[in-house]
Amino acid sequence: MKKIVLSFLTLAMFSFLSFGQCDDPQDVQASGVTSSSATITWDGDTDHEEWEIVWVLEGEDPLEEENHIGFETVDVESFTIEGLDAGTPYDAHVRALCDDDVNSEWVAVSFTTDEDEDECADPTELTVEVEDGDATITWEEGDASEWEILWVEDGENPLDDENHLGFETVSEATFTIEGLEEGT
């Protein structure tokens, strides 16, 4: 009788422990890192059907929602994070979602995005000459071959399209805005 009770208790403890566990993702890696993206991959238990991934700036607490740059639930063992800043260190955290609100621990990988080699240098030596309602703008070219010019009234937000008085794309390092209202 003691063997039967002991066997039953052992089986009950084993069953309790097995159902309450959720295996952590293994071999979490960042690959294909560019200046604005990274692919996070991991090996997961094939019994898991979903994982959560969260990314934060390196060293930030992923449990604090205000630190989240992004958060996704996925059903594959890979996710490409996009829209990252160039030359910036990040941490990506992955965990498995299991039955009955049981989740694995977060497993992290750190990576730094590449510097943006395609970024253009800002124009330099900007000068403006105003004469009879026209404004001629010149600048040093640097390594660019085209520039966008927009103008707004003083104090207006240039990022709001409704404020634009004009917008041009030019291929020379000089441009004349014509017909401006004098004294404005």
C-alpha positions as CSV (number, residue, x, y, z in Angstrom):
1,M,0.0,0.0,0.0
2,K,2.9,2.4,0.8
3,K,4.3,1.8,-2.7
4,I,1.0,2.7,-4.3
5,V,0.6,5.9,-2.3
6,L,4.3,6.9,-2.9
7,S,3.9,6.2,-6.6
8,F,0.7,8.2,-6.7
9,L,2.4,11.2,-4.9
10,T,5.4,11.0,-7.2
11,L,3.2,11.0,-10.3
12,A,1.1,13.9,-8.9
13,M,4.1,16.0,-8.1
14,F,5.6,15.3,-11.6
15,S,2.4,16.2,-13.3
16,F,2.0,19.4,-11.3
17,L,5.6,20.5,-12.1
18,S,5.3,19.7,-15.8
19,F,2.1,21.6,-16.4
20,G,3.3,24.7,-14.6
21,Q,6.4,25.2,-16.6
22,C,7.1,27.0,-19.9
23,D,10.4,26.6,-21.5
24,D,12.5,29.7,-22.3
25,P,13.4,30.5,-25.9
26,Q,16.9,29.3,-26.6
27,D,19.7,30.7,-28.8
28,V,18.2,34.1,-29.2
29,Q,20.2,36.0,-31.8
30,A,20.2,39.3,-33.8
31,S,21.2,38.9,-37.4
32,G,20.9,41.0,-40.6
33,V,21.4,44.2,-38.6
34,T,21.3,47.3,-40.8
35,S,21.1,51.0,-39.9
36,S,17.3,50.7,-39.4
37,S,16.4,47.0,-38.8
38,A,17.5,43.7,-37.2
39,T,16.1,40.2,-37.4
40,I,15.7,38.4,-34.1
41,T,15.6,34.6,-34.2
42,W,15.4,32.0,-31.5
43,D,14.8,28.3,-31.0
44,G,11.6,27.5,-29.2
45,D,9.8,24.5,-27.9
46,T,7.7,23.2,-30.8
47,D,4.8,22.9,-28.4
48,H,4.6,26.7,-28.1
49,E,2.5,28.5,-30.7
50,E,3.2,32.1,-29.8
51,W,6.0,34.3,-28.5
52,E,6.2,37.9,-27.4
53,I,9.0,40.2,-28.4
54,V,9.7,43.6,-27.0
55,W,12.6,46.0,-27.9
56,V,14.0,48.8,-25.8
57,L,17.1,51.0,-25.8
58,E,20.0,49.0,-24.4
59,G,19.8,48.8,-20.6
60,E,16.2,49.9,-20.3
61,D,13.8,47.8,-18.3
62,P,11.5,45.9,-20.7
63,L,8.9,45.4,-18.0
64,E,8.2,49.1,-18.0
65,E,5.8,49.9,-20.9
66,E,7.1,53.5,-21.2
67,N,10.5,52.0,-22.2
68,H,9.0,50.0,-25.1
69,I,10.0,51.1,-28.5
70,G,8.0,48.2,-29.9
71,F,6.1,45.1,-28.8
72,E,4.7,42.2,-30.9
73,T,3.2,38.8,-30.5
74,V,4.3,36.3,-33.2
75,D,3.6,32.7,-34.2
76,V,7.0,32.0,-35.7
77,E,10.5,31.9,-34.2
78,S,11.7,35.0,-36.0
79,F,10.8,38.7,-36.2
80,T,12.3,41.6,-38.1
81,I,12.3,44.9,-36.1
82,E,12.1,47.9,-38.4
83,G,12.3,51.7,-38.0
84,L,15.3,51.7,-35.7
85,D,17.7,54.6,-35.4
86,A,21.2,54.3,-37.0
87,G,24.1,53.7,-34.7
88,T,22.0,52.9,-31.7
89,P,22.3,50.1,-29.1
90,Y,19.1,48.1,-28.4
91,D,18.0,45.1,-26.4
92,A,15.4,42.7,-27.7
93,H,13.6,40.4,-25.3
94,V,11.7,37.2,-26.3
95,R,9.5,34.9,-24.2
96,A,7.2,32.0,-24.9
97,L,3.5,32.1,-24.2
98,C,2.2,28.9,-22.8
99,D,-1.2,27.5,-21.6
100,D,-3.2,29.0,-18.7
101,D,-1.4,32.3,-18.6
102,V,2.0,30.7,-17.9
103,N,4.9,32.4,-19.7
104,S,8.6,31.7,-19.9
105,E,11.2,34.1,-18.6
106,W,12.3,36.9,-20.9
107,V,15.5,36.1,-22.8
108,A,17.5,39.1,-24.2
109,V,19.9,39.8,-27.0
110,S,21.8,43.1,-27.5
111,F,22.7,44.6,-30.8
112,T,23.7,48.0,-32.2
113,T,22.4,49.2,-35.6
114,D,24.9,50.1,-38.2
115,E,25.8,53.7,-38.8
116,D,23.8,55.2,-41.7
117,E,26.3,55.4,-44.5
118,D,23.7,56.8,-47.0
119,E,23.0,59.8,-44.8
120,C,23.6,63.1,-46.6
121,A,25.5,65.8,-44.8
122,D,23.6,69.0,-44.0
123,P,24.2,71.9,-46.4
124,T,26.8,74.4,-45.1
125,E,27.7,78.0,-45.7
126,L,24.0,79.0,-46.3
127,T,23.6,82.6,-47.4
128,V,20.6,84.6,-48.5
129,E,20.5,87.8,-50.6
130,V,17.2,89.7,-50.7
131,E,16.5,92.2,-53.5
132,D,13.2,93.6,-54.9
133,G,11.0,90.8,-53.5
134,D,13.4,88.0,-54.6
135,A,15.6,85.9,-52.2
136,T,18.6,84.1,-53.7
137,I,19.8,81.3,-51.5
138,T,23.3,79.7,-51.9
139,W,25.1,76.9,-50.0
140,E,28.1,74.6,-50.1
141,E,27.3,71.4,-52.0
142,G,29.1,68.8,-49.9
143,D,28.4,65.2,-51.2
144,A,24.8,65.8,-52.3
145,S,23.5,66.2,-55.8
146,E,20.0,67.4,-55.1
147,W,18.4,69.6,-52.4
148,E,14.8,70.3,-51.3
149,I,13.9,73.9,-50.5
150,L,10.7,75.0,-48.8
151,W,9.8,78.3,-47.5
152,V,7.2,79.6,-44.9
153,E,6.5,82.9,-43.2
154,D,8.7,83.6,-40.2
155,G,7.5,81.7,-37.1
156,E,5.4,79.1,-39.1
157,N,6.1,75.4,-38.7
158,P,7.9,74.2,-41.8
159,L,6.8,70.6,-41.1
160,D,3.2,71.5,-41.6
161,D,2.4,71.4,-45.3
162,E,-0.4,74.0,-44.9
163,N,2.3,76.6,-44.0
164,H,4.4,76.1,-47.2
165,L,4.5,79.1,-49.4
166,G,6.6,77.1,-51.8
167,F,8.6,73.9,-52.3
168,E,11.2,73.0,-54.9
169,T,13.8,70.3,-55.6
170,V,16.9,71.6,-57.2
171,S,20.2,70.1,-58.6
172,E,22.3,73.2,-58.2
173,A,23.5,74.8,-54.9
174,T,21.6,78.0,-55.6
175,F,18.0,78.9,-55.9
176,T,16.0,82.2,-56.2
177,I,12.6,82.5,-54.6
178,E,10.7,85.1,-56.7
179,G,7.7,87.3,-55.9
180,L,8.0,87.5,-52.2
181,E,5.9,90.1,-50.4
182,E,8.2,93.0,-49.4
183,G,8.5,93.5,-45.6
184,T,7.3,90.0,-44.8
